[in-house]
Each structure stands twice: as C-alpha cells, then as structure tokens.
Amino acid sequence: MANNHSDITGHDNIEILGAREHNLKNIDLTIPRNKLVVFTGISGSGKSSLAFDTVYAEGQRRYMESFSAYARSFMGNMERPDVDKINGLSPVISIEQKTTSKNPRSTVGTVTEIYDFMRLLYARAGEAFSYVTGEKMIKQSIDQIIDVILQDYQNQKLIILAPVVKGRKGHYRELFVQIEKLGYTKVRVDGVVMDIQPKMQLDRFKIHDIEIVIDRIIVKTEDRFRLSQSVQTALNQGKGIMMTRDEKNEVRNFSKYLMDPVSGISYDEPSPNNFSFNSPYGWCPTCQGLGKVEEITEDSILPDKTLSIEKGAIAPIGEFRDMWIFKQLEVLLKPYKVNLKTPIEKFPAEAIEIMLHGTDTPVAVPSKKYEGTDWNTKYEGIVTFLKRQQETGSEKIQDWIKDFMVVSTCPDCKGLRLKKESLHFLIDHKNIAQLAEMDITELAEWFTGLEPRMSERQNVIAKEILKEIRKRIGFLTGIGLEYLTLNRSLRTLSGGEAQRIRLATQIGTQLTNVLYIMDEPSIGLHQRDNVKLIQALKDLRDLGNSVLIVEHDKDMMLESDYIVDIGPGAGRHGGAIVGQGTPTEFLQNNSTTANFLSGKIGIEVPKQRRKGNGNTLIIKGASGNNLKNVTLKLPLGKMISITGVSGSGKSSLIHDTMYPILNRHFFNAKQEPMAHKSVEGLEHLDKVIEVDQSPIGRTPRSNPATYTGMFTDIRTLYAELPESKIRGYKAGRFSFNVKGGRCEDCEGAGMKKIEMEFLPDVHVACETCKGKRFNRETQEVRFKGKSIADVLDMTVEQAVEFFENQPKIARKVQMLNEVGLGYITIGQQATTLSGGEAQRVKLAEELSKRDTGKTMYILDEPTTGLHFQDIKKLLEVLNRLADKGNTVLIIEHNLDVIKVSDHVIDIGPEGGQKGGNIIAEGTPEQVAKVKGSYTAKFLKEELS
C-alpha cells in the first residue's frame, strides 16, 4: 500500500540504478522522497554528476519526451544520461547559480514578480496628478461636460474648439487643407481665430497650437441638443479633448480622459504597461528605461584644459598634424581671438560649444592650390562626428569611441526609468519608482496597514493584489534578502543571491510533488542568514516536495533529513558512495566528511598570528552604495578576512572602491572607483590581483592548459622533439585551433553534432580522430610514449609526474594540484568547470608566476564549492603567499577561513541601509569579543 510520500507509480523512494555519468562508478542509490537530502563530498568527487548530470538530466529528458515530435524538433538535444534506470522521479526543477541574467533590464522586482503586481496596482488604483501644476487629474463624461457648460456659461457667447496640434513646429499646409475638406471654415492658431485661406501655412520653425473652431453658440438650456452634437464632434476631432473660449477670451479645457483642469494636459487611460520600464508605453524616452545614458561629455573630449589644441587638448584627434580639421578649427576660432596655441582654459564658452557641437555657417578655409580662393565647408563638431561614427563606423571605431563615452544617470528621469506621466500616478503620496527604491524591509513596512490610507474604491480594487505582493515580500525576507531593493539590477547580484531570489520565486509558486535540485544555495550567506535559508528549504519540503541539495555547509548537513557522501577522492578516485543515512547515522561513518562534522579532524587555529610588515593601506571616506563614510585600514603582509552579513557593504568597499583604486594606480584601468576621499600607502604595494569566479573561457575550446599558458610550453616541447624536427613540425602543428595538425573532420573540437530531423541533435565523438582532436600524423609524435592528445586527457595529478623534469610546465601543473584541482584533466572544457573550479584555476595561474612579496591578492569567497578537506589545502597555498610578505585579502563567510586569518574586518551590523559601517577589526580573538556583531557571535563559538 503506497503511503502519501509515494509517486504515481507507488515508489516511496527515488531509486538510482547504475549511474555512470562522468566519474561515477556504476552507483546504485536509494534516497527518501519528500525529504531534504544533502549530497556532499570532496570537490570533484561526482556530486554534481549525480545530482545534475544524472537525476536532473533524466527528469528534463522525460519532460521533453512528453512533447510531440514536431515540438521536439525545435528544442535541441536532450541526451539520455548514462544511467540504467531511475524510479520514483517527480518533475524536476533545478535552481543553479550559473544562470544569472546579464540583461540590465532584469531587476529583483521583475524576477520575483513583485514589480509586476505593483504595476497592476498602480494601473487600477493609482491616482493621477498633473506634472505641470500638481493638481489632481479629473475625468469627465460627455454629459458632465455639457452640464458644466450649461451651468457656467448660461446665455453667454461660447466658441467650441477641438485641439489638433499642441506645441509642435511645422508649416501645417496639408492640415489646413484637410480641415477645410471636413467642412470647417475657421481655425484658432496660437490664440487667434482666423478663416482658412487657400495655400495657408505657418512659420515652420516656430512652435504652434492649432484648434478647429467646431461651433459658435449662445449657451441656452433649450439648445442642449445642438450643444451636445458640437461637444461630441469636438471630442471626436480632438481625440477625447476639447476646449471652450468665452466672451472674456478665457479658455477652459475638457477631456473624457484624465485631465488637469488648470493647464489642460491629459493622460491616456493607465494600463500596467504604462509602469513598465521595458515597454515603450512606460519607459523614459531618453534612456529607454535603463535609467542611465551613455554620452560623450566635454570632460572626456577635453581631459586636460591646460593644453592647447596644438599640444593635443582634443583627445580624439591628438596633437597637431597637417589635417583638414585643424585648418577648419584655425579659421573657426579666429573671431573669438584665440588660436591653436591658446590653452583651452582661456577659450570663451561659445568657442568651446562650437568646437564640440559644430555650426551651420560654412567655414571658409583658404586654398593652398588656388591662391585667393576659399573652400567653403560645413564644420560638424567633434561630438557630432563621434556620434555619427558610433552609429555607422566599424566595430573597431565603435570600440575606440567607447573611450570617450561616460555613463551617467539619465537627465530626464533621474535614473527612475519611467516617463514623467507614469511617475505622477500616486498611492498614499508615493509613485511606483519610489517604492522600487526602498529596500524590502521598508517596502514591507509601507505595505503593512496600507488599507486605512487608501480610499474605499482603491481598497476594493487592491485587495487581492496586496495579498500577492505581501506574500512575495514575505518570501524574500524569509531567506535573508531584505536588504535588496526592487530596482536592483540582477547582474549586480552574486551567484548565491541570484539563486536565492529564484528560490523565493519558486516558493511563491507553491508547487507540490516536485523534485527541486539546488547547487550550494548557502553560498555568500552569513551564518546568521543560513538559519533562514534552511527554514525556507524545509518549507519547500513541507509543501510536499523532495529537495535535493549539493552542499558543503555544516549546518545544512546537520539540519537535513538525509546525507549522501560521495568520494572517497576526487576525479577518478571518487564516484562511489562512502556514507549515507540520517545525520545521526551518518556521523557513525568513518568518511572524511563525517570526521570533519564530528570534530575528529578539523582546521587548526595557528599558534601565533603574523605581525605583518608594519605598513598600512588606508582608504578614507568611502561612501559608495550603502557605505557610511568608512575608513578602511589594511595592515599589509597579512592574511585578512573581510566579513559581515550579506548586503552589509563588503563588495562595495573591496570590489567597487578599493580594487578599482589599486587597478587604476598600477595598470591605468578605466573602471571608476566609488566615492571616497583619499588613499594612503599605495607605495607599499607593486601590483593587485583579483581572483574572481567568472568563467576562464566561454567556449569548449578553452581549458586549464590554454588558460594557464601551460599548453604553449607543452606545444613548444613537442615541437623540439627530434621526430618533429625531422618532419619539420613547428609549435602550431600541435594546436587544435588552427589548420595543420588538428583533425579537419571536426576542426579540432573532438565532437561532431549530428542534426536529426525530428529528434534532438546528437553529439558524438568524431569518427576520424575518436575525440582526440588531432590528426594521425600529429599523434605519431610522442614524448615518453604519449601523444599531445594523450597529454590533454591526463588529470592534473598524472601530469605532475609526467612533466616532473620540465620545470616550466611542472611549476604550473604542480600549482593546479596544490589548489585542489588534481582531479580535472588539463584539457577539460572551460564550460564544464564550476565557478569555484574556475577561480582556483585562476589562482593557480597567479601563484605560478614569480611574486615580489609586495602584491595584494583579492579573493571573493574562494571556499565556494569546497569541501572541508579542500579548504585545508587552499589555506596552505594562501598561507604560503602571505608568508612571502604578500597581502591576501579574502571576502568570506566561512568560519574556518576567518579563524585562521591574521586580521578580521567586520562590516555591518545589518545588510542594506542598516549596514555600511566597520563594526569590528583586529585578530579573530579580538573581533570575537565585540558586542553587536553577528560574526563575533559565531566566531566565538568556533574559537572555543
């Protein structure tokens, strides 16, 4: 008898039989359904292969199979994972980290759908106000308009007008002909009533208002029929708007849409689109809803105004050469009593304006060839020229012009992204953009008890919408994201934040009987917020779903219902199940993970902390984003951890302020640092290296060997072998990216795509080279019995032995091994590496360079995707860097890293607006004593 946990087929568990994907050793595994299950194990042991490449891939494939053959033909390939059978599988949803949108239009509000509900709320319940006078807009029916006219103008002469042109330039010759054809003889142009004449036209360069005179009438109650006909006609001709002019020449506006009774401007009926910055109906026309504009500014074209034009003051054209533009400028500047030798700062403003934006008056440049004659040409201006080139020039020219572009807040919408009409719809004195700027905590407060502050009509309309909005805001708060704002762009979020936002959206959909698979959702989370995340995952489980997580977090494992440990090693040494069971059962195992959890083994706190080299880097008055005028003091020559809850300002201080300052100082980088007052101590460093988690390459042709530069050395080694010299092979012969030595059948990719008409495309190993990428002749050249293709297939561990006598290659391979990547092959495709693995490849590449002892290394959560064992290895490498006198700066939540640092700087106390202060700094022991710091509380437990 199936219990309530079973699926349709009556399975109480998920059974995986014979999983062999990647390095999995024909695993059979049974895990309970509708429970919170954690897959853990050393990095590279096969957790992701089992969770994503087997279980998720099979779930996806079954979903795709449910479509018709015709629909499948559009969907691309879904290969069957290498597994015998999976029983008890529910529909699968994966929430990964890699899928963060890079689109500037994706914001927290749009992804969580809160903004969509708010658009609906404003379209249906918002009150419109005029952007000219601030008056409340009114709507009038035809009957109401007639009643007002009869009441206010009884027995008076009245002209009824239909506006057709409002504040636009043009001669309007055709319009007058059209009006005459409609049978009207009079128009009111710019306040003057006149008869329509043949060939009548206006000054095309002036702004005009034109109204058709529909009727001239003496207002009487008995003439209501005629009045109503005229009003109706006026509203039809004026597209819903009409005007009246009385005996005193006073004009009054009427509209059946929203209208300002004073100035006469009217708005269209609002729809949710009017509040969307992704729709032409709602976006600010200047920045098209991006809130920012790229413009060429005076400062970017004239960076140094102490120079003269001759000495290169105009950056895009450089120093004086015998060029036409300099001749034009010479003539152009004469009337202003300045020339090419005058410093720009002495130029009158008008001369600079004409120089940048051009003039309509032709410039007469004396001809050298025909003395006494002039060449009359138009001078278009530097800015105009660059703008034209940016639209029509080649890619290279467009890249060059980018150097003179400055991104600034849109001058029209002030960064609010919407057009002015949309910003003048209010609920409780707030427009939609003001709500999007609040952080979730403030927003929740504003929505709480909103009903009494709205009218009865608004309450009836808003009831259901408010329920949805509050529910979704609750989910965001529930997973510790209350410091975000709705208008925050998704591309500025970390992988962990983006993953948790999608988690909140999933909880919001309230699905049941689904298998959720997640990839380290705790990344980037402070211990304090981890509690909230675990609760959110349990809520998802309690709705009746199975939740499967690939995770290394201690708390997450101990709070789960079931743990599966995959190992024992990485790569080919892994791929087996080394322990499984409920947390209590699991701790009885003797696996590495179980020993770390039970405290049998651990990461030791160093006996004494480094003293550093006595120098300090000081950044004063950092105030970007939520930083509160902070002064950062970094003691150099130490290992430093920057800690604090999510959103407290760690990235703003390090990534966006400190790193750009150092990068600009050492390498003249373009990125502008965030606001700060001053910097001291740059002379104590000689370079800065940031090791982040972005991919090492976007194509399958990139791999660790090419990224670290090791492949160049390997190719050189093969090209110098006697066999290569006899055959005349150079290093290029051993590249799979250029013609010559590669297999031409698959062009060095090793795989071929077979397109199936009504079935998914299939990728198969190339028949000619059997996936080796090189042709037969190239593979005949061997070093120690191995061809270049065999070398790319070696794991890093194997390569360490193989190249031990080649110092240049050995150093790079050894470094990859030391950062814990012994299990990857040196030719592994970059697209298959996780963020943490990519970061460690970069770290290895930096470590294999000769260091000077004066380098600043910045690492952002290097423990991402790392097991306790790997963190231990990583710390050995980082300690070695710091021992040589370098400064290692780590943004980190992992307590194992924090407790072994020499210096800790804690930012907080909360996230968002309530953060941005340095609340504790010193050794881990000193920080642990600070009251009011969340990090201190957890650090104290760890150190004890």
C-alpha angles and dihedrals in degrees: 000000000000116000125218092272094063125101127235091280091053099253114148092191139037106249120197113192125191102351110185104159113142107327099350112130101222092288125198112196136170120196128176120256123235092024136111104254125185124204110201139163143118116320108275094019093121105266094130091041089058099039102036108017095043114023098029094039091052091048091050092047092052090050092051091048089060090068124087118264089250093055091044091056089070097047106070126228133333109180121201109252116239097263131116098222144335120205128192095024116161124199106294130227119183123203106195134170101231096071100077108143115241091198111118088214093064110092136171088257096053095045095048090042091230089118091051091056090046090053089054091048093052094044093053105029106021120115116226123227128185116257089209104050103007089236120145110261118240134205122212131193119219090257092051091051091050092047092052092049092049092047099045102035105036110162093358129124109251134183115210114211136190113206113224102163124035121186099330134133123237144099094252094202092147092046092058090050089050093049090050091051089055087061100255119133103186136054133181110228119189090337097315122107112221142164118256108252127197111271090008114173141161136226102284095209096056128081114250142192115204127185129178114233100232099176144348109213144164104231113238130156092233090057092059092121094057091044092051091050091051094046091049092049092046091052091048094050093041093048094244097328129094138170136208129207118201133200092276090057091248115149123213129189128221129182139174087213129059106305139176104233091208107046098021097231114143136198129215119250104282120246128176087262090065089067097046118102088200094062128073087228092064111020125101103258093221098059098017091234099308095108089222134077130202109223138168105240133198090244094054092051096041101033095161114037094183088074126083123232088253091057093050105271090149100070099201094055100034126198125355116290131162093274134140095241092059090051090051092049091050092057093039094055097047096090090054093057093241131106142189091284095055116101110248092238088069093054118109113246091247092057091052091048093053092042091055102035103027133225137257092225111095115247114228110217114187112244118238093198098049108035116216094026130100134216106227109205136159116251109214100187132244096267094047090049093051092047091051092048091049091059099040107019128101122272090260092054092047090053090050091051090052087072089068096044120101121197110222138165112278108265093215105048095023089230094307091116097216133099117257095254091058091050091057096064106098139188114190090349093303129108123214094257092055089055091049089055093056119092116244093260092055091042091053090052092050092051092046109095094000093140098078089051093057132071123257092255091050091050093054091051097042101046099098095034092055090051091057094044094050092048093054094044087053091056092052091050089046093062097044100260097119091119094067124094123221093240093054108123114242092227090066093058124096119244091257094050093049090049092051091049089056088047090055089049090051093050086050092058089059095211120172135204092028129132110229116198117194134186112220099315090182093070112126092010125130115228089251093060093040088077090059092048093051089050091051091052091049089051089053089051093047091057085068102270134128112237119200118186132186100211146152098191114123097213092047091053095048092047095048126098096231137013128204116191116200122196147029091203137353131276112353089358089062135049098101132102109250099174141000141169143087113322091263093050092042094058089062089065122097096223120129091250093051091049092052091048094049092045097243088126128019147149110285123228108238116255091234135012123237115264093215124219096287095250124115135203110214126192112187130203101005107180107160119136107338098345111128103218091292127187112213117202115188117188103216126228093038139100105252129190121204108204140172140120119297111286095017093124104267095130093041090055100041107025100032102032114021101033095050090048092054093038091053092046096050104028106020090241118182101226111112115228118229120261115302136146108226147340129220132185102034089134091069092065131059103191144000126221123190116198109196134167101253113127119275089227140357098222133063087244092072115083140159091270094055094040096053091044090240092121091063089056091046091051091048089051091052092045090055095053114113091242091057092048092051089051093042094240117164126196091271089065088070097053120102091203100064133053117264111058102024126093103265093201092071095017091239096304095112090218134075127206114225112200113218117201101226099003132070117282112261127218113212132176109265109265094215099054098018090232093307094118095217132085123250097260092054091049091053090072105087136185114198086347095304127112122217088259091055090052092055089053094054120106116238089253092056091045091055090063095038096054099034092123095047101080096190094053095033092059093056096043092046090053092052088052093049095053087058101262097118090123101059120087115243090236095047113140112259090226091065095055119099122232091258091049092049089050092052092048087055091046091052090049091053093044093052090061119089107263126211100211090243099081127121112217116196118196125182111210096324089180091072108130093004128133119219089260092054092046087057090054093045092051090054089057094045091047089054089055092050092045089062089059099262121134115242113197116190127186099207148155096187110110093207089063095040094051093053095047120107094222132021127198114193119199123196144021090211136354127269119005092355091059134057100099129107101238102173138014136169137069116340088257092054093046092049089064096055115112118222096030118114091202090055091056094054094037091055091056091047094050093047 
